[in-house]
Amino acid sequence: MPRRPETRVLTVVDAVQGEYSRTITSRPVTFTCGACGATETRDQLPGPVPRYCRLCWPTVQAQRNTERQRRYRARHRLT
């Protein structure tokens, strides 16, 4: 059974138009993972396309965090 797209209703307050509602619907997005090269299709709300698949994201996030910590420690090293 195909999945139904996710729908969110946002209430926006605008100084010119006042308060109004906006309905945002997800759409299927197909992309290639930047780490493993696998193709994945995922329901996505409007915005940037993901760079990494669900399996690679925890590993990539840990690597990025390790690199960020290394740069921070190099800048703040007490000598």
N, C-alpha and C positions, 0 to 999 in steps of 0.2 A: 504494500500500500504506500503510495507516494506521500511524503511529508508535506503538510500544509505550510506555507510561508508564515513566519512569525510576524505579527503586526503589533506595533506599539502606538499608543495615542499620547502625544505630548501636548501639554498646555503651555503656550508661549505668551509672555506678557511683553508687549511692544508699546513704546511711548506714543507712536503715531497711530497704530491700528487698534490699540487696546489689547484685550485678551482674546486669543483664539486657539483652536485645537488643530493639530497637524497629525495625520496618520502616516506612519512610516512602515513600509512593508519590506521584509527581507527578500533577497533574490539569490538564486544559485550563482556562485562564482567559481570558475575553474582556474587554478593557478598551479605553477610548478614550484616545488619546494627548492629554496636556494641552498639547502644543505645536502639533501639526498637526491634531488632531481626527480622525485616522484610527483605525479600529477594528482591533485586532490580537488574534489568539488565539495563546496561547503555553502550552506545558506548564510548570507552575510547581510547585515544592515548597511545602508549607504556609508561609504567611507573608503579608506585605502584598502587595497587587496592585501591579504596576508602574504608574508614572505616565506613562512615556514609551515610545514604540516604539523599536525597535532603530536606526532611521535617525536619530531626533531625539536620542537619548541623548548621543552625543558632543558635539553642539552645545550642548545644555543644560548638560552637565557643564563645558564650557569657559566658558560664560557665568557659571555659579555660581562657578567658581574665580576668574575675573576680578573679580567683585564682592567675593568674600571677600578677595582681595589688596588691592583698593582700600580696603576698610574697615580692614584691618590697617595699611596704610601711613598712613592718616589718623590712626589712634590712636597710631602710633609715629613720627610726623613730628618731626624735630629742629628746634626753632625757638628 
